[in-house]
Amino acid sequence: MYDIKELTKDIHQNAERQEFVKTLMSGSIEPRLYATYLYNQLQCYAVLEKYGIENSLFRTTPNLPRAEHLHYDYKALWTSEDLPTITQSTKDYVAHIETIKEDAEKLYAHIYTRHLGDVSGGQMIMKRTPGPNRYYKFKHGEIKEYKRIVKETINSYLNVYKLNILNEVKFCFASATQLFKEMNDMDYSKPLILTNEVRDTENDPFKGTSIEGKD
C-alpha cells in the first residue's frame, strides 16, 4: 500500500518552511493581513467544496466543509467596504479546480491536503491568530473521526489513481506555498491597497453554497 504522507513529504515540508507560516504562528499577525489570507482561502475552499458536494465527497464528513466558517471569520476581521486583494495563486487555483470538477479522486486529493491540515496543524494556528477562528473549530469527537475517514478515503483512491492523486496533492501544496509567499510580500506597514473586485456572478465560486452572492 502506498503512503501518501511519505510520497508528498518534501513538498509538504517546503510549504511549512515559508516565512508566512512563522507569521501565522507568531501570535502577532496583523488582523488585516490575516483577514486577507482568510479571504483568499475562502475563494479556494468555496469552489472546491461546491464540487466536492456535487460529487458526494462529504457524505461521511458532513461538517468538514469550511467555506461558511472562513466567510464568518474574514467578515469579523475586515472593516473596509472594499474587498481584500485576491492573489494570483488563488485565481490560478480556482481556475484549476474548475478543470477537475467532475473528477472525484482529483478533488479528494485537494480535500485531503486542505481539510486534513485544518484538523491537524490548523488546531495550533487557531490558538495564535485573531478573530473567532471558526475555520479551525470542530465539534467534540469530529477531529479524530474525520482524520480517520479522510486518510482511509485518500488511500483507497491512491491505490487506484496514484498518479492523479499525487499530481493534485503536489499542485495543492505548491499553490499553498505560493500563497504564503504572496502574503509574506504584502506590506501592511503602509496604507492598505484594496481592490474593488467585481464578482462574475455567472461563475461565482460561491454559487450553489450557503454563501452564494456574499462578499
N, C-alpha and C positions, 0 to 999 in steps of 0.2 A: 504494500500500500504506500502511496506517495504521501509525503508530509509537506503540506502547503506552506507551513511556517518556515520550515528549513529551506524550501525551494526559493522563497522570496526574502530570506533573511537580510541579504546585503542591501537591497533597495529599501527595505523597511528601516534598517538602521540608518541609512543615509537621510531619510526623511526626519528621523528623530534627532539627528545631529544639527539640524538647521537652527540658526540663531533665534528665529521667531518662536521656536518651541521653548527655548530658555526664557523668552519674554512671557510666554503663556504661564510658565511655571514659577515666575519670579514673585508673584503676589502683588505686583505693582503695575500691571499693564494699564495703559491709558484707556478709559472706558470707550472713547470714540473709536479707537483702534480695534478694540475687542468687538464692538458693535459692527464695524466694517467687516471683520473676519466672519462673524456670525451671519451677516447678510450674504456674503459670498458662499458660505456653507449652505445657507438656505436655498440658493439657486440650484446647487448641485443635488442636494437631498430631495428637493421637490420633484425634479424631473426623474430622478432615479426611483423614488418611491411611487410616483404615479404609474410608471411602467412595471414596477415590482408588484403593485397591487393588481394591475391588469393581468399579470402572469401568475397570480395567486402565490406569490413568493413569501407573503407574510401570514399565511393562513395558520401556521403553528406558532407564530410570534406576533400576535396582533398589536401589541403595544411597543413593538420595536421601532416603527417609523418615527422620525424625529422632526420632520419639517414644521409641523404645527408648533412644537416647542421652540425650535430655532426662531420662528417668527415672533413668538411671545418674548423671548429673551432679547432679540435685537430691538424690538419696539420699546422695551423697558429702558434701554440704554441710549437710544438715538433720539435726540431732541430737535433736530432740524427738520424742516418741512421737505427739504430735498432728500434724495436717496443717496446712500453711500456709493462709493465707486465700485463698479464691478470689474474685476481684474480680467486680463486676457486669458489666464489659465482657466478661470471659471467659465468664460464664454466658450472656450475650446472644449471644456469638459461637458457642458450642456449639449453642445453640438454632437459630441461623440456618443453620448447616451442615446440621442435620437437615432443614431445609425444602428443601434443594437437593441432597440425597444421590443423586438419580438424574439430575442434570443435569451431564454430564461437562464441558461447556465452562465452566460456572459454578464447578465445583470446581477446574478447572485455573487459573482466574483467581486463586484463593487459593494454589495451589501456586506459581504464578509469583511472586506477591507475597512469600510467605514463604520458599520454598526458594531462589529466586534470590538473595534477600537473604542467606541463610546462606552461599552460596558466593561472595558478593561482600563486602559490608561486615562480615559476620559474621567474616571472617578477621582483621579488625582488632580486633574485640571480643574474640576468643579470646585475644589476647595481653595483654589488660588486665583480665581477670576471673579470679576464683579457681576452684579445683576442676579436675577433669580435662578439662572442656570437650570432651567427645566430640561434643557438639552441633554444633560447627563443624568437626570433623575429617573429611576425606575421603581416600580412597586416592589414590596418585600418579596424576595424569592425569585424575581424575574431575572436578575443578573446571572445567577448560577444556571438557571434553566435555559435562558437564551444563549448563553455561551455554548452549552452542550448541543443545543439544536443547530446553531449556525455552523459549528465545527463539523458535526455529523453530516449536515447537508452539503457543505462545500467539499468535503472529502468524497461524498457519493458522486458529485459532479466531476471532481478531479479524476476519478478512476475511469471516466468515460470520455471526458472532454479536456484532457490535460493541457494541451497547447492553448485552447481557447481560454481556459481559466487562468493559466499563468500570464498570458498576454494582457488580460484585462486587469488582473491584480497589479501587475507591473505598471500598467497605464495609470491606474488609480493612485498608486504611491507616487509616481512621477508627477502627476497633476497636483497632489497634495504638497509635494516638495516645492514645486514652482509657486504655488500659492503662498507658502511660507516665505519664500524669497521675496515675492511681491509685497507681502505685508511688512516684511522687515525693511523694505526700501521706502515705505511711507513715512514721511517726516511730520510728526504731529507736534513738533515744537513751533511750526509755522501755522498760519491760519489754514483751516481745513478747506481744501478744494473739493467741491462736491459736483456731482453731475445731476442734471435733470433728465434722467433716463426715462424714455417713453416706452413702456412695455408693449410689445406686439401681442395684442390680446388674442389674435388668432393662434399664435404659437406660444401662448403663456405657459411657462413651465409649471405654474401652479394649477393649470386647468385640470379639472377632474379631482382636485384635492380639497380638503377642508379650508384651505386659504386661497382659493381661486379669487382673482381680482383684487387681492390685497397687496400693499407695498411691502 
